[in-house]
Amino acid sequence: MKQIIIITGAGKGIGRAIALDFAKAAGTKKGFEPILVLASRTLSDLEAVSAECRSFGAEADVIETDIADMAQADRLVSTTLERYGTIDCLVNNAGVGRFKALSELTEEDYEYTMATNLKGTFFLTQRVFPVMEAKRSGHIFFITSIAAETAFKSSSIYSMSKFGQKGLVEAMRLYAKTCNVRITNVMPGAVYTPMWGEVPEAMQCVMMRPDDISGPIVNAYFLPGRTSVEELVIRPVCGDINE
Ligand SMILES: NC(=O)c1ccc[n+]([C@@H]2O[C@H](COP(=O)([O-])OP(=O)(O)OC[C@H]3O[C@@H](n4cnc5c(N)ncnc54)[C@H](OP(=O)(O)O)[C@@H]3O)[C@@H](O)[C@H]2O)c1
């Protein structure tokens, strides 16, 4: 049976790895026929990931979307429903971070971070949830962060947004548990992705890689529907690498 999986921020980093791991499972897991709906703001990234997914035998579609823009988030949901009729899984992965000392952060940094991490994630979830509620099945992943529970000096606004996402996770659990929808909060530590920009080699060596995160996510999706992995906390073996 076809399973419709929306992945936001699928063009790079962790989101790309999640898309590829779902695509690989299409070739190995009997009966798993995903249609991967890949969303981000950069069409060329999405087209490249979509081609990789198809090379593993999965169907993939791309919908260029800025989740911070309500009209575009609405269009992601309505277009998916028009094309495929339902949504089985939403991976709320799209996120941004501006990492600076407290005194250097600007109002624009604040608005930019909150627009994607909080507003975008909230309204997309709000639009998708009724589809799952009505059919009494579905799975929503939130890629928050260990910064949803622990503050770091260089990430005050980012941490505020991630603590906020954790609030949304907890609120969604209250709704989801009444209608058989699974909610998984994924809290990674440092993962080497484009989000970090230039990273010194010594630091790269201790950081995790995107498929260290995507593997457990796809495994959580494949557990029996009666079972919900509520949290995945995944850190570099040396622990947190920044303050
Ligand atoms: N890397 C880490 O160490 C780490 C650790 C814990 C949690 N996380 C979280 O994991 C998620 C993915 O991070 P990453 O490290 O993979 O980041 P990344 O490499 O920068 O990739 C982020 C993806 O999200 C997309 N995106 C950003 N803003 C968007 C928006 N408004 N609408 C749609 N797509 C948007 C980006 O594409 P466009 O720019 O083309 O839109 C890109 O495809 C984020 O939520 C991040 O906070 C990361």
The ligand as an ORCA input file, in Angstrom:
! r2SCAN-3c Opt
* xyz 0 1
  N      22.886     19.728     12.534
  C      22.724     19.614     13.854
  O      23.727     19.554     14.622
  C      21.353     19.511     14.441
  C      21.258     19.058     15.769
  C      19.992     18.981     16.362
  C      18.876     19.317     15.633
  N      18.998     19.763     14.339
  C      17.768     20.110     13.638
  O      17.618     19.240     12.541
  C      16.903     19.898     11.488
  C      17.710     19.789     10.202
  O      18.956     20.438     10.422
  P      20.214     20.243      9.462
  O      21.390     20.292     10.332
  O      19.999     19.113      8.536
  O      20.149     21.642      8.693
  P      20.563     22.031      7.200
  O      21.666     21.177      6.734
  O      20.740     23.507      7.215
  O      19.246     21.666      6.378
  C      18.040     22.289      6.712
  C      17.016     22.005      5.637
  O      15.823     22.730      5.981
  C      15.437     23.544      4.885
  N      14.741     24.722      5.388
  C      15.204     25.673      6.214
  N      14.261     26.602      6.410
  C      13.169     26.218      5.717
  C      11.896     26.761      5.540
  N      11.521     27.913      6.078
  N      11.004     26.104      4.769
  C      11.356     24.927      4.189
  N      12.561     24.374      4.311
  C      13.466     25.017      5.065
  C      16.752     23.834      4.163
  O      16.609     24.109      2.797
  P      16.410     25.558      2.158
  O      17.368     26.476      2.873
  O      16.701     25.323      0.739
  O      14.985     25.869      2.429
  C      17.456     22.493      4.282
  O      17.003     21.601      3.283
  C      16.687     21.343     11.975
  O      15.404     21.470     12.522
  C      17.755     21.505     13.052
  O      17.386     22.482     13.987
  C      20.211     19.857     13.732
*
